[in-house]
Amino acid sequence: MIGWARWIASLVLAARFLTIVPVPGREAGGPGALGRAAWWFPAIGLALGGGLMLADRVLAAFVPPLLSAGLVVVIWKVATGGLHLDGLADCLDGLAGMNTERRLAIMRDSRIGVFGALGLVLCLLIACAALSGTPASARAPILLLAPALGRLTPLLVGPRVRPATPGQGIGAGFLVALPRAAGPVWLTGLLVLAWLRLGPTGAAMAAGALVAGTAGVIVLARRVGGLTGDALGAGVELSELAWLVLGASCAHRNLI
C-alpha cells in the first residue's frame, strides 16, 4: 500500500509540474522527487494528447481547419502553462551570449529577448501550419502521440549528459534522480503505439522526432557546458514540433 501511495504521489507531482490541471491529492516531495516522477511524464503526455484529440474533434465541427488547428495549439500550450516554451525562449536568448557564463546568466533572466520572442512565434506558426495541413484521418494519432514523445525526450537525454550547474536548480535535481530505465521502456512503448496507429512510417516518424529533439538538447548543452532545465524544456518543444512537421509531410505524400 505504501508503494502504491508513493506512485500516486509521484503521479500527482508530475501532473502538477507538467500541466495547470488542478489535480487533487498529495504530491511527492523531498530531494529528487521530480526525477523519480519522470516515469509518469510520457503518460501525462498521452493524457494531454487524448484531450487535444477531443478538442480537435469538437472544434472541427464548428470552425475551419486552420482556425481549429490554431485553437488546438492554444489549448495545448495553455494546458502546460507554457512551461517548455519558456525553456525554448530562454535557450534561444542564451545562445547570443559570448561565453558559457554569459549564456547561463541570460538564460536565468526572466525577461525575454528578441531571439526568444522570434523563436516562440516561429515555433507556434509552424505548429499551427503543420497541424492544419494534416488531414483529419491522421490528426487524431498525431495529436495523441505528440505530447508523449515530447516528454520522453528528457528521459532519453537526461541520463547521458551532465548538468551544467550540479546541485543547482530544478534541472540538476531532476537529472540526479532520473531513472535510467524510464527512457528505454517508454521509447519501446511509444514506438509500438506509433506503429499500431500509423504503421511503419509512424514508428519512423517517432524515431525521427526524438532524434531531432535530443540532438537539439545536446547542441544547447554544449553551448552552456551541460544540461539545464531550460534545455530539457526546449527539447520537449523541438520533438513535438518535429513530430508535427513529419506528420504533415508524410500525410502530404500519402505515407500515412
Secondary structure, 3 states (H helix, E strand, C coil): CHHHHHHHHHHHHHHHHHCCCCCCCCCCCCCCHHHHHHHHHHHHHHHHHHHHHHHHHHHHCCCCHHHHHHHHHHHHHHHCCCHHHHHHHHHHHHCCCCCHHHHHHHHHCCCCCHHHHHHHHHHHHHHHHHHHCCCHHHHHHHHHHHHHHHHHHHHHHHHHCCECCCCCHHHHHHHHHCCCCHHHHHHHHHHHHHHHHHHHHHHHHHHHHHHHHHHHHHHHHHHHCCECHHHHHHHHHHHHHHHHHHHHHHHHCCCC
